[in-house]
Amino acid sequence: MSYSPGLHLLAELKSVDSNLLNDFTELKAFFMDRIRFYGLNQLGDVFHNFEGGGFTGMVCLTESHIAIHTWPEFNLATFDVYLSNYQKDNSAKAKSLFEDTADFFNTTDYTLREVRR
Amino acid sequence: MSYSPGLHLLAELKSVDSNLLNDFTELKAFFMDRIRFYGLNQLGDVFHNFEGGGFTGMVCLTESHIAIHTWPEFNLATFDVYLSNYQKDNSAKAKSLFEDTADFFNTTDYTLREVRR
């Protein structure tokens, strides 16, 4: 039997204020707020600041995951949100969560790929 | 300045033995072994078994991440490996890690997308 889990968005956010890319504290709080707002279910997370600036972070959800990796030296972040549709269609939430994240970084300069898995 | 972080592979592994998809214990040990083998650097991980079968897991790396989500009821897993090239080109390791994972699940029935980010 074939099954299509859901929508995975992959984005490269460019020309982002390097201050927002240096330390995960604000972004982690923002993700936690958005996860509650959209009624998603968090299983755990890993966030890590690199020496010299930049960070990496992941949030594991019952609906799949969110991931962020930043390169402040290039004013760049890559962002993933993958939400499966186990009990309801979460595609709109994935798209909104990406838009919220672009707003957080205050940029409209990005590439966005939509992968239906 | 433009910068291309690295290769992200997204796979749907199909027709997988549902026993391998039910519980993360074996796969987690396999990932840890492969991470050491390829000289990747783990920052943390989250693995979770769902009631009724199936699991979700992520490993956060300095090189980016690995993620797995399973649906034993559909003999399906989705797998991501995204390795950035900060100090060296890790594309070959990403591809090998995918091939190892398909071997672990003992399947050649999969779709694979390669995204250069």
gemmi code that builds the backbone of each chain (N, CA, C; Angstrom):
import gemmi

chains = {
    "A": [
        ("MET", (0.848, -1.200, 0.000), (0.000, 0.000, 0.000), (0.876, 1.239, 0.000)),
        ("SER", (0.546, 2.163, -0.856), (1.322, 3.397, -0.962), (0.802, 4.420, 0.047)),
        ("TYR", (1.693, 5.216, 0.543), (1.322, 6.221, 1.532), (2.229, 7.431, 1.349)),
        ("SER", (1.659, 8.612, 1.384), (2.429, 9.848, 1.235), (2.415, 10.594, 2.554)),
        ("PRO", (3.549, 10.560, 3.278), (3.540, 11.113, 4.637), (3.154, 12.585, 4.731)),
        ("GLY", (3.750, 13.429, 3.869), (3.411, 14.839, 4.015), (4.390, 15.759, 3.327)),
        ("LEU", (4.284, 17.038, 3.653), (5.041, 18.089, 2.964), (6.323, 18.424, 3.730)),
        ("HIS", (7.439, 18.488, 2.967), (8.737, 18.895, 3.518), (9.169, 20.153, 2.770)),
        ("LEU", (9.347, 21.236, 3.492), (9.846, 22.484, 2.901), (11.318, 22.640, 3.250)),
        ("LEU", (12.123, 22.951, 2.226), (13.558, 23.201, 2.416), (13.836, 24.617, 1.916)),
        ("ALA", (14.400, 25.445, 2.770), (14.654, 26.843, 2.395), (16.082, 27.239, 2.700)),
        ("GLU", (16.618, 28.098, 1.839), (17.855, 28.819, 2.129), (17.471, 30.280, 2.310)),
        ("LEU", (17.661, 30.774, 3.522), (17.331, 32.162, 3.852), (18.605, 32.985, 3.752)),
        ("LYS", (18.589, 33.997, 2.862), (19.803, 34.744, 2.541), (19.729, 36.166, 3.085)),
        ("SER", (20.883, 36.793, 3.143), (20.973, 38.201, 3.540), (20.280, 38.446, 4.867)),
        ("VAL", (20.496, 37.541, 5.765), (19.886, 37.633, 7.084), (20.851, 38.377, 8.011)),
        ("ASP", (20.308, 39.246, 8.850), (21.103, 39.957, 9.863), (21.962, 38.945, 10.627)),
        ("SER", (23.265, 39.124, 10.564), (24.149, 38.116, 11.168), (23.970, 38.026, 12.679)),
        ("ASN", (23.437, 39.092, 13.309), (23.187, 39.005, 14.750), (22.161, 37.918, 15.076)),
        ("LEU", (21.176, 37.751, 14.183), (20.138, 36.739, 14.403), (20.657, 35.324, 14.150)),
        ("LEU", (21.796, 35.246, 13.462), (22.341, 33.945, 13.074), (23.417, 33.448, 14.027)),
        ("ASN", (23.829, 34.303, 14.970), (24.974, 33.962, 15.819), (24.629, 33.026, 16.955)),
        ("ASP", (23.466, 33.219, 17.559), (23.111, 32.529, 18.805), (21.676, 32.016, 18.693)),
        ("PHE", (21.442, 30.795, 19.184), (20.127, 30.169, 18.976), (19.042, 30.621, 19.948)),
        ("THR", (19.403, 31.359, 21.004), (18.457, 31.594, 22.106), (17.110, 32.153, 21.634)),
        ("GLU", (17.168, 33.212, 20.833), (15.911, 33.844, 20.384), (15.134, 32.949, 19.439)),
        ("LEU", (15.849, 32.310, 18.531), (15.160, 31.467, 17.557), (14.519, 30.253, 18.230)),
        ("LYS", (15.211, 29.671, 19.194), (14.633, 28.524, 19.901), (13.330, 28.922, 20.594)),
        ("ALA", (13.337, 30.069, 21.269), (12.115, 30.548, 21.936), (11.004, 30.778, 20.911)),
        ("PHE", (11.374, 31.334, 19.766), (10.415, 31.561, 18.679), (9.825, 30.231, 18.185)),
        ("PHE", (10.680, 29.238, 17.952), (10.179, 27.924, 17.505), (9.223, 27.331, 18.544)),
        ("MET", (9.590, 27.406, 19.810), (8.748, 26.826, 20.862), (7.368, 27.499, 20.868)),
        ("ASP", (7.374, 28.802, 20.691), (6.116, 29.543, 20.622), (5.276, 29.089, 19.432)),
        ("ARG", (5.909, 28.951, 18.271), (5.179, 28.570, 17.049), (4.659, 27.123, 17.149)),
        ("ILE", (5.447, 26.254, 17.763), (5.025, 24.854, 17.931), (3.760, 24.788, 18.780)),
        ("ARG", (3.734, 25.587, 19.853), (2.519, 25.648, 20.682), (1.359, 26.240, 19.876)),
        ("PHE", (1.641, 27.340, 19.178), (0.609, 28.051, 18.415), (-0.070, 27.129, 17.411)),
        ("TYR", (0.725, 26.312, 16.716), (0.162, 25.436, 15.681), (-0.305, 24.091, 16.249)),
        ("GLY", (-0.166, 23.905, 17.552), (-0.648, 22.666, 18.171), (0.166, 21.447, 17.774)),
        ("LEU", (1.450, 21.666, 17.474), (2.336, 20.542, 17.151), (2.872, 19.940, 18.447)),
        ("ASN", (3.393, 18.716, 18.350), (3.783, 17.975, 19.552), (5.277, 17.695, 19.554)),
        ("GLN", (5.965, 18.351, 20.479), (7.423, 18.242, 20.538), (7.857, 17.009, 21.325)),
        ("LEU", (8.815, 16.261, 20.756), (9.372, 15.084, 21.437), (10.722, 15.386, 22.067)),
        ("GLY", (11.429, 16.366, 21.534), (12.754, 16.704, 22.061), (13.449, 17.647, 21.107)),
        ("ASP", (14.562, 18.220, 21.557), (15.292, 19.139, 20.684), (16.772, 19.119, 21.024)),
        ("VAL", (17.569, 19.546, 20.052), (19.006, 19.744, 20.234), (19.347, 21.097, 19.620)),
        ("PHE", (19.960, 21.984, 20.403), (20.454, 23.265, 19.876), (21.898, 23.429, 20.320)),
        ("HIS", (22.718, 23.983, 19.446), (24.147, 24.110, 19.743), (24.706, 25.369, 19.079)),
        ("ASN", (25.334, 26.223, 19.882), (26.062, 27.379, 19.338), (27.503, 26.986, 19.038)),
        ("PHE", (27.970, 27.378, 17.859), (29.365, 27.110, 17.510), (30.269, 28.214, 18.058)),
        ("GLU", (31.471, 27.813, 18.437), (32.482, 28.811, 18.810), (32.736, 29.707, 17.607)),
        ("GLY", (32.753, 31.004, 17.826), (33.006, 31.913, 16.710), (31.744, 32.360, 16.007)),
        ("GLY", (30.561, 31.811, 16.455), (29.296, 32.265, 15.888), (28.644, 31.233, 15.003)),
        ("GLY", (27.310, 31.325, 14.973), (26.530, 30.370, 14.198), (26.005, 29.276, 15.093)),
        ("PHE", (24.948, 28.642, 14.645), (24.364, 27.570, 15.454), (23.655, 26.566, 14.574)),
        ("THR", (23.287, 25.488, 15.220), (22.534, 24.433, 14.563), (21.466, 23.990, 15.556)),
        ("GLY", (20.315, 23.605, 15.049), (19.242, 23.208, 15.954), (18.232, 22.318, 15.261)),
        ("MET", (17.639, 21.432, 16.058), (16.614, 20.547, 15.539), (15.538, 20.394, 16.597)),
        ("VAL", (14.299, 20.313, 16.145), (13.189, 19.971, 17.024), (12.515, 18.749, 16.434)),
        ("CYS", (12.442, 17.699, 17.222), (11.787, 16.461, 16.808), (10.326, 16.537, 17.258)),
        ("LEU", (9.418, 16.296, 16.333), (7.980, 16.392, 16.584), (7.325, 15.035, 16.318)),
        ("THR", (6.171, 14.787, 16.931), (5.434, 13.584, 16.502), (5.079, 13.721, 15.024)),
        ("GLU", (4.950, 14.951, 14.539), (4.618, 15.203, 13.127), (5.843, 15.157, 12.215)),
        ("SER", (7.028, 15.000, 12.707), (8.303, 14.834, 11.995), (9.353, 15.797, 12.552)),
        ("HIS", (9.745, 16.881, 11.841), (10.824, 17.689, 12.403), (10.954, 19.085, 11.816)),
        ("ILE", (11.698, 19.900, 12.565), (12.156, 21.232, 12.148), (13.674, 21.228, 12.320)),
        ("ALA", (14.403, 21.839, 11.365), (15.861, 21.913, 11.502), (16.361, 23.248, 10.981)),
        ("ILE", (17.388, 23.767, 11.636), (17.978, 25.046, 11.225), (19.492, 24.958, 11.376)),
        ("HIS", (20.202, 25.492, 10.387), (21.663, 25.566, 10.450), (22.054, 26.945, 9.924)),
        ("THR", (22.945, 27.635, 10.611), (23.260, 29.023, 10.217), (24.751, 29.219, 9.925)),
        ("TRP", (25.012, 30.157, 9.000), (26.367, 30.577, 8.634), (26.387, 32.101, 8.674)),
        ("PRO", (26.594, 32.693, 9.858), (26.545, 34.161, 9.937), (27.586, 34.831, 9.042)),
        ("GLU", (28.718, 34.146, 8.806), (29.758, 34.738, 7.949), (29.287, 34.904, 6.511)),
        ("PHE", (28.217, 34.186, 6.137), (27.646, 34.321, 4.790), (26.205, 34.857, 4.844)),
        ("ASN", (25.771, 35.357, 6.008), (24.402, 35.861, 6.178), (23.377, 34.850, 5.664)),
        ("LEU", (23.557, 33.605, 6.060), (22.781, 32.503, 5.500), (22.300, 31.544, 6.592)),
        ("ALA", (21.045, 31.092, 6.426), (20.532, 29.981, 7.233), (19.835, 28.999, 6.301)),
        ("THR", (19.932, 27.708, 6.593), (19.060, 26.755, 5.912), (18.041, 26.264, 6.934)),
        ("PHE", (16.811, 26.115, 6.452), (15.669, 25.806, 7.318), (14.881, 24.659, 6.702)),
        ("ASP", (14.482, 23.713, 7.523), (13.609, 22.621, 7.097), (12.411, 22.525, 8.018)),
        ("VAL", (11.258, 22.338, 7.433), (10.105, 21.901, 8.226), (9.422, 20.788, 7.441)),
        ("TYR", (9.227, 19.673, 8.128), (8.627, 18.479, 7.516), (7.530, 18.029, 8.465)),
        ("LEU", (6.294, 18.144, 8.017), (5.150, 17.792, 8.865), (4.341, 16.701, 8.184)),
        ("SER", (4.229, 15.575, 8.831), (3.424, 14.493, 8.268), (1.950, 14.719, 8.616)),
        ("ASN", (1.119, 14.008, 7.891), (-0.332, 14.240, 7.952), (-1.061, 13.087, 8.621)),
        ("TYR", (-0.461, 12.538, 9.688), (-1.001, 11.314, 10.275), (-2.494, 11.419, 10.601)),
        ("GLN", (-2.875, 12.467, 11.279), (-4.289, 12.568, 11.656), (-5.027, 13.708, 10.948)),
        ("LYS", (-4.246, 14.624, 10.316), (-4.855, 15.736, 9.575), (-3.814, 16.320, 8.650)),
        ("ASP", (-4.228, 17.068, 7.653), (-3.312, 17.668, 6.688), (-2.611, 18.861, 7.342)),
        ("ASN", (-1.279, 18.749, 7.472), (-0.498, 19.798, 8.118), (0.274, 20.667, 7.125)),
        ("SER", (-0.064, 20.567, 5.818), (0.687, 21.325, 4.808), (0.610, 22.828, 5.058)),
        ("ALA", (-0.578, 23.320, 5.394), (-0.735, 24.763, 5.606), (0.094, 25.218, 6.801)),
        ("LYS", (0.178, 24.384, 7.825), (0.998, 24.736, 9.001), (2.475, 24.784, 8.632)),
        ("ALA", (2.924, 23.848, 7.781), (4.328, 23.857, 7.356), (4.643, 25.150, 6.622)),
        ("LYS", (3.755, 25.545, 5.721), (3.980, 26.779, 4.954), (3.961, 28.005, 5.865)),
        ("SER", (3.013, 28.038, 6.790), (2.950, 29.175, 7.721), (4.190, 29.217, 8.596)),
        ("LEU", (4.664, 28.065, 9.026), (5.846, 28.032, 9.887), (7.083, 28.519, 9.115)),
        ("PHE", (7.152, 28.193, 7.841), (8.244, 28.764, 7.042), (8.108, 30.280, 6.941)),
        ("GLU", (6.896, 30.769, 6.645), (6.704, 32.223, 6.501), (7.024, 32.948, 7.806)),
        ("ASP", (6.604, 32.359, 8.921), (6.920, 32.943, 10.231), (8.437, 33.031, 10.422)),
        ("THR", (9.145, 32.000, 9.973), (10.595, 31.955, 10.171), (11.291, 33.003, 9.298)),
        ("ALA", (10.823, 33.161, 8.053), (11.366, 34.229, 7.192), (11.108, 35.591, 7.834)),
        ("ASP", (9.921, 35.762, 8.425), (9.617, 37.019, 9.127), (10.543, 37.206, 10.328)),
        ("PHE", (10.762, 36.131, 11.076), (11.658, 36.219, 12.237), (13.020, 36.742, 11.797)),
        ("PHE", (13.509, 36.225, 10.678), (14.826, 36.630, 10.186), (14.752, 37.932, 9.377)),
        ("ASN", (13.535, 38.438, 9.216), (13.333, 39.731, 8.570), (13.918, 39.745, 7.158)),
        ("THR", (13.687, 38.662, 6.418), (14.192, 38.602, 5.045), (13.118, 38.096, 4.086)),
        ("THR", (13.159, 38.620, 2.866), (12.333, 38.090, 1.772), (13.236, 37.487, 0.695)),
        ("ASP", (14.533, 37.401, 1.004), (15.512, 36.862, 0.051), (15.769, 35.401, 0.408)),
        ("TYR", (15.066, 34.510, -0.266), (15.240, 33.089, 0.045), (14.909, 32.238, -1.172)),
        ("THR", (15.416, 31.020, -1.151), (14.938, 29.996, -2.078), (14.134, 29.006, -1.252)),
        ("LEU", (13.073, 28.477, -1.862), (12.174, 27.564, -1.150), (11.830, 26.397, -2.058)),
        ("ARG", (12.070, 25.197, -1.567), (11.668, 23.981, -2.292), (10.572, 23.279, -1.508)),
        ("GLU", (9.563, 22.810, -2.224), (8.470, 22.047, -1.599), (8.574, 20.609, -2.072)),
        ("VAL", (8.769, 19.700, -1.167), (8.885, 18.283, -1.505), (7.717, 17.533, -0.867)),
        ("ARG", (6.893, 16.927, -1.715), (5.799, 16.070, -1.213), (6.369, 14.673, -1.021)),
        ("ARG", (6.367, 14.218, 0.202), (6.965, 12.905, 0.488), (5.874, 11.875, 0.758)),
    ],
    "B": [
        ("MET", (27.906, 37.726, -0.451), (28.679, 36.578, -0.937), (27.802, 35.333, -0.896)),
        ("SER", (27.852, 34.577, -1.953), (27.047, 33.369, -2.042), (27.825, 32.182, -1.470)),
        ("TYR", (27.098, 31.270, -0.880), (27.728, 30.094, -0.276), (26.765, 28.929, -0.407)),
        ("SER", (27.264, 27.778, -0.779), (26.444, 26.569, -0.917), (26.853, 25.579, 0.150)),
        ("PRO", (26.013, 25.424, 1.180), (26.426, 24.602, 2.327), (26.764, 23.163, 1.994)),
        ("GLY", (25.907, 22.490, 1.213), (26.227, 21.080, 0.968), (25.055, 20.289, 0.440)),
        ("LEU", (25.205, 18.986, 0.449), (24.237, 18.072, -0.164), (23.250, 17.547, 0.875)),
        ("HIS", (21.962, 17.588, 0.508), (20.880, 17.040, 1.349), (20.193, 15.944, 0.538)),
        ("LEU", (20.211, 14.734, 1.046), (19.508, 13.616, 0.408), (18.213, 13.338, 1.160)),
        ("LEU", (17.129, 13.211, 0.395), (15.813, 12.884, 0.968), (15.343, 11.590, 0.311)),
        ("ALA", (15.054, 10.593, 1.110), (14.649, 9.302, 0.559), (13.373, 8.801, 1.215)),
        ("GLU", (12.582, 8.098, 0.412), (11.467, 7.304, 0.922), (11.836, 5.846, 0.681)),
        ("LEU", (12.033, 5.118, 1.756), (12.407, 3.696, 1.687), (11.137, 2.867, 1.826)),
        ("LYS", (10.853, 2.069, 0.797), (9.574, 1.362, 0.727), (9.771, -0.140, 0.921)),
        ("SER", (8.660, -0.807, 1.197), (8.660, -2.280, 1.301), (9.718, -2.758, 2.274)),
        ("VAL", (9.830, -2.049, 3.366), (10.803, -2.383, 4.387), (10.154, -3.330, 5.391)),
        ("ASP", (10.900, -4.324, 5.830), (10.438, -5.255, 6.863), (9.895, -4.450, 8.048)),
        ("SER", (8.639, -4.657, 8.379), (8.030, -3.816, 9.411), (8.676, -4.021, 10.782)),
        ("ASN", (9.322, -5.185, 10.984), (10.020, -5.380, 12.260), (11.123, -4.347, 12.459)),
        ("LEU", (11.791, -3.971, 11.358), (12.885, -2.989, 11.443), (12.358, -1.571, 11.646)),
        ("LEU", (11.066, -1.388, 11.386), (10.474, -0.051, 11.455), (9.767, 0.207, 12.776)),
        ("ASN", (9.645, -0.845, 13.601), (8.838, -0.721, 14.815), (9.553, -0.027, 15.952)),
        ("ASP", (10.835, -0.298, 16.117), (11.581, 0.141, 17.303), (12.929, 0.711, 16.849)),
        ("PHE", (13.344, 1.819, 17.485), (14.547, 2.512, 17.003), (15.868, 1.910, 17.474)),
        ("THR", (15.829, 0.957, 18.422), (17.068, 0.541, 19.094), (18.172, 0.134, 18.117)),
        ("GLU", (17.848, -0.753, 17.198), (18.871, -1.242, 16.260), (19.338, -0.142, 15.318)),
        ("LEU", (18.408, 0.644, 14.825), (18.782, 1.690, 13.866), (19.641, 2.758, 14.531)),
        ("LYS", (19.297, 3.122, 15.760), (20.104, 4.117, 16.466), (21.554, 3.629, 16.622)),
        ("ALA", (21.718, 2.369, 17.021), (23.072, 1.810, 17.160), (23.793, 1.823, 15.811)),
        ("PHE", (23.063, 1.513, 14.759), (23.630, 1.534, 13.409), (24.075, 2.955, 13.028)),
        ("PHE", (23.220, 3.944, 13.275), (23.597, 5.337, 12.970), (24.861, 5.747, 13.753)),
        ("MET", (24.893, 5.406, 15.031), (26.053, 5.796, 15.863), (27.340, 5.182, 15.300)),
        ("ASP", (27.230, 3.922, 14.873), (28.388, 3.262, 14.262), (28.814, 3.974, 12.983)),
        ("ARG", (27.857, 4.308, 12.134), (28.177, 4.952, 10.849), (28.751, 6.359, 11.063)),
        ("ILE", (28.234, 7.069, 12.067), (28.729, 8.424, 12.369), (30.200, 8.360, 12.770)),
        ("ARG", (30.524, 7.373, 13.605), (31.940, 7.189, 13.970), (32.768, 6.799, 12.744)),
        ("PHE", (32.232, 5.858, 11.958), (32.961, 5.338, 10.789), (33.321, 6.470, 9.825)),
        ("TYR", (32.389, 7.384, 9.590), (32.623, 8.471, 8.633), (33.286, 9.694, 9.283)),
        ("GLY", (33.580, 9.602, 10.566), (34.254, 10.715, 11.237), (33.396, 11.959, 11.360)),
        ("LEU", (32.074, 11.758, 11.458), (31.170, 12.887, 11.656), (31.092, 13.206, 13.150)),
        ("ASN", (30.601, 14.394, 13.470), (30.644, 14.872, 14.858), (29.230, 15.089, 15.388)),
        ("GLN", (28.848, 14.239, 16.329), (27.483, 14.281, 16.869), (27.356, 15.317, 17.980)),
        ("LEU", (26.297, 16.128, 17.913), (26.022, 17.124, 18.956), (24.923, 16.654, 19.905)),
        ("GLY", (24.059, 15.783, 19.432), (22.964, 15.302, 20.271), (21.973, 14.542, 19.406)),
        ("ASP", (21.035, 13.861, 20.063), (20.041, 13.112, 19.299), (18.741, 13.025, 20.066)),
        ("VAL", (17.671, 12.762, 19.333), (16.349, 12.501, 19.910), (15.789, 11.293, 19.169)),
        ("PHE", (15.420, 10.253, 19.913), (14.752, 9.080, 19.321), (13.516, 8.784, 20.158)),
        ("HIS", (12.441, 8.388, 19.490), (11.171, 8.155, 20.183), (10.397, 7.035, 19.494)),
        ("ASN", (10.020, 6.023, 20.267), (9.123, 4.976, 19.762), (7.676, 5.376, 20.006)),
        ("PHE", (6.847, 5.214, 18.989), (5.424, 5.505, 19.152), (4.698, 4.294, 19.723)),
        ("GLU", (3.691, 4.561, 20.527), (2.818, 3.484, 20.993), (2.169, 2.831, 19.784)),
        ("GLY", (2.201, 1.540, 19.725), (1.578, 0.857, 18.593), (2.548, 0.600, 17.457)),
        ("GLY", (3.808, 1.082, 17.604), (4.816, 0.789, 16.582), (5.209, 1.993, 15.773)),
        ("GLY", (6.454, 1.952, 15.298), (6.980, 3.075, 14.523), (7.793, 3.983, 15.419)),
        ("PHE", (8.670, 4.729, 14.801), (9.515, 5.633, 15.583), (9.945, 6.812, 14.749)),
        ("THR", (10.539, 7.751, 15.439), (11.080, 8.945, 14.814), (12.409, 9.230, 15.494)),
        ("GLY", (13.366, 9.710, 14.725), (14.672, 9.977, 15.317), (15.445, 10.997, 14.522)),
        ("MET", (16.276, 11.747, 15.241), (17.132, 12.734, 14.596), (18.470, 12.720, 15.303)),
        ("VAL", (19.524, 12.927, 14.509), (20.855, 13.117, 15.066), (21.359, 14.453, 14.559)),
        ("CYS", (21.713, 15.317, 15.491), (22.243, 16.639, 15.151), (23.771, 16.524, 15.094)),
        ("LEU", (24.344, 16.970, 13.989), (25.781, 16.878, 13.747), (26.361, 18.277, 13.568)),
        ("THR", (27.658, 18.436, 13.823), (28.256, 19.731, 13.440), (28.116, 19.908, 11.929)),
        ("GLU", (28.050, 18.799, 11.192), (27.910, 18.851, 9.722), (26.461, 19.035, 9.274)),
        ("SER", (25.507, 19.053, 10.131), (24.076, 19.313, 9.909), (23.222, 18.221, 10.557)),
        ("HIS", (22.573, 17.316, 9.805), (21.705, 16.368, 10.503), (21.360, 15.115, 9.710)),
        ("ILE", (20.861, 14.144, 10.468), (20.257, 12.915, 9.954), (18.870, 12.820, 10.589)),
        ("ALA", (17.867, 12.386, 9.814), (16.519, 12.241, 10.383), (15.838, 11.023, 9.785)),
        ("ILE", (15.066, 10.352, 10.610), (14.334, 9.164, 10.161), (12.942, 9.170, 10.791)),
        ("HIS", (11.935, 8.819, 9.998), (10.566, 8.693, 10.498), (9.989, 7.436, 9.847)),
        ("THR", (9.333, 6.603, 10.632), (8.864, 5.319, 10.081), (7.348, 5.130, 10.237)),
        ("TRP", (6.788, 4.390, 9.276), (5.380, 4.007, 9.283), (5.315, 2.503, 9.016)),
        ("PRO", (5.478, 1.677, 10.055), (5.495, 0.230, 9.812), (4.205, -0.273, 9.180)),
        ("GLU", (3.090, 0.394, 9.450), (1.810, -0.043, 8.869), (1.792, 0.091, 7.347)),
        ("PHE", (2.723, 0.923, 6.821), (2.835, 1.064, 5.363), (4.200, 0.565, 4.850)),
        ("ASN", (4.967, -0.130, 5.705), (6.307, -0.617, 5.320), (7.156, 0.509, 4.734)),
        ("LEU", (7.135, 1.644, 5.396), (7.741, 2.864, 4.851), (8.563, 3.599, 5.907)),
        ("ALA", (9.716, 4.120, 5.455), (10.494, 5.059, 6.265), (10.891, 6.225, 5.376)),
        ("THR", (10.925, 7.429, 5.938), (11.574, 8.528, 5.226), (12.876, 8.835, 5.951)),
        ("PHE", (13.898, 9.113, 5.151), (15.265, 9.285, 5.659), (15.855, 10.554, 5.059)),
        ("ASP", (16.527, 11.340, 5.904), (17.252, 12.531, 5.450), (18.678, 12.466, 5.956)),
        ("VAL", (19.602, 12.810, 5.081), (20.959, 13.109, 5.541), (21.393, 14.380, 4.830)),
        ("TYR", (21.815, 15.344, 5.634), (22.231, 16.650, 5.116), (23.584, 16.930, 5.756)),
        ("LEU", (24.632, 16.950, 4.908), (25.992, 17.164, 5.413), (26.583, 18.397, 4.746)),
        ("SER", (26.939, 19.368, 5.547), (27.554, 20.568, 4.993), (29.051, 20.321, 4.803)),
        ("ASN", (29.645, 21.199, 4.004), (31.032, 21.015, 3.557), (31.965, 22.038, 4.193)),
        ("TYR", (31.753, 22.338, 5.471), (32.485, 23.452, 6.081), (33.992, 23.324, 5.884)),
        ("GLN", (34.551, 22.181, 6.194), (36.002, 22.046, 6.078), (36.434, 21.093, 4.963)),
        ("LYS", (35.465, 20.296, 4.439), (35.780, 19.373, 3.342), (34.473, 18.952, 2.695)),
        ("ASP", (34.554, 18.423, 1.481), (33.358, 18.004, 0.759), (32.848, 16.683, 1.341)),
        ("ASN", (31.634, 16.725, 1.905), (31.056, 15.535, 2.531), (29.993, 14.854, 1.673)),
        ("SER", (29.902, 15.234, 0.395), (28.849, 14.670, -0.462), (28.953, 13.150, -0.561)),
        ("ALA", (30.166, 12.643, -0.721), (30.338, 11.193, -0.861), (29.904, 10.475, 0.422)),
        ("LYS", (30.183, 11.079, 1.568), (29.756, 10.473, 2.833), (28.234, 10.453, 2.949)),
        ("ALA", (27.583, 11.527, 2.491), (26.115, 11.563, 2.536), (25.544, 10.428, 1.689)),
        ("LYS", (26.090, 10.256, 0.489), (25.592, 9.193, -0.396), (25.860, 7.807, 0.199)),
        ("SER", (27.046, 7.624, 0.760), (27.361, 6.327, 1.371), (26.445, 6.054, 2.554)),
        ("LEU", (26.184, 7.085, 3.338), (25.320, 6.902, 4.509), (23.899, 6.532, 4.086)),
        ("PHE", (23.444, 7.115, 2.988), (22.135, 6.686, 2.473), (22.181, 5.223, 2.039)),
        ("GLU", (23.214, 4.848, 1.283), (23.313, 3.464, 0.800), (23.396, 2.481, 1.974)),
        ("ASP", (24.164, 2.848, 2.982), (24.245, 2.001, 4.178), (22.868, 1.817, 4.809)),
        ("THR", (22.089, 2.905, 4.837), (20.774, 2.858, 5.480), (19.812, 1.982, 4.673)),
        ("ALA", (19.862, 2.098, 3.347), (19.040, 1.207, 2.505), (19.442, -0.246, 2.743)),
        ("ASP", (20.747, -0.499, 2.880), (21.217, -1.860, 3.181), (20.710, -2.319, 4.547)),
        ("PHE", (20.772, -1.426, 5.537), (20.275, -1.771, 6.874), (18.829, -2.241, 6.782)),
        ("PHE", (18.042, -1.520, 6.000), (16.618, -1.864, 5.879), (16.385, -2.974, 4.845)),
        ("ASN", (17.483, -3.395, 4.206), (17.420, -4.520, 3.281), (16.407, -4.273, 2.164)),
        ("THR", (16.448, -3.050, 1.609), (15.533, -2.729, 0.509), (16.268, -2.004, -0.613)),
        ("THR", (15.838, -2.275, -1.842), (16.297, -1.505, -3.006), (15.125, -0.740, -3.609)),
        ("ASP", (13.997, -0.755, -2.896), (12.790, -0.074, -3.366), (12.701, 1.271, -2.649)),
        ("TYR", (13.170, 2.309, -3.322), (13.148, 3.640, -2.688), (13.107, 4.729, -3.741)),
        ("THR", (12.683, 5.903, -3.324), (12.876, 7.110, -4.127), (13.931, 7.934, -3.416)),
        ("LEU", (14.764, 8.603, -4.212), (15.867, 9.386, -3.651), (15.946, 10.724, -4.366)),
        ("ARG", (15.918, 11.786, -3.585), (16.109, 13.130, -4.140), (17.418, 13.702, -3.623)),
        ("GLU", (18.174, 14.343, -4.505), (19.431, 14.990, -4.121), (19.225, 16.495, -4.232)),
        ("VAL", (19.359, 17.196, -3.140), (19.183, 18.642, -3.138), (20.511, 19.292, -2.759)),
        ("ARG", (21.042, 20.071, -3.685), (22.267, 20.847, -3.396), (21.828, 22.149, -2.757)),
        ("ARG", (22.236, 22.365, -1.531), (21.789, 23.568, -0.820), (22.920, 24.575, -0.729)),
    ],
}
model = gemmi.Model(1)
for chain_id, residues in chains.items():
    chain = gemmi.Chain(chain_id)
    for i, (resn, *xyz) in enumerate(residues, 1):
        res = gemmi.Residue()
        res.name, res.seqid = resn, gemmi.SeqId(i, " ")
        for name, pos in zip(("N", "CA", "C"), xyz):
            atom = gemmi.Atom()
            atom.name, atom.element = name, gemmi.Element(name[0])
            atom.pos, atom.b_iso = gemmi.Position(*pos), 0.0
            res.add_atom(atom)
        chain.add_residue(res)
    model.add_chain(chain)
structure = gemmi.Structure()
structure.add_model(model)
structure.setup_entities()
